[in-house]
Amino acid sequence: MNKNPNLGKEPIIFFRKEVEMSRFWDLVKESTIVQGLITLGVIGVTCYLWATGQQVPQELWTADGIILGFFFGAKATQIVRR
């Protein structure tokens, strides 16, 4: 005799995958720590290459500009929302 009434039934799904991913990206967009770490990492690599005399690819300079723009734009948006 089975005492578990849920045995053999489909498991209950509390969140749809789309909702989970949407919430995840919302949290990432609002996370200043994650944005700051990514920004420091990419800028750090660029500074390291430049300081050691290695050639810095144009794509990396472009990525630096985009990432810095996004970081400071997100910070400005967060300040305006408050």
Order of alpha helices (4+ residues) and beta strands (2+ residues): alpha-alpha-alpha
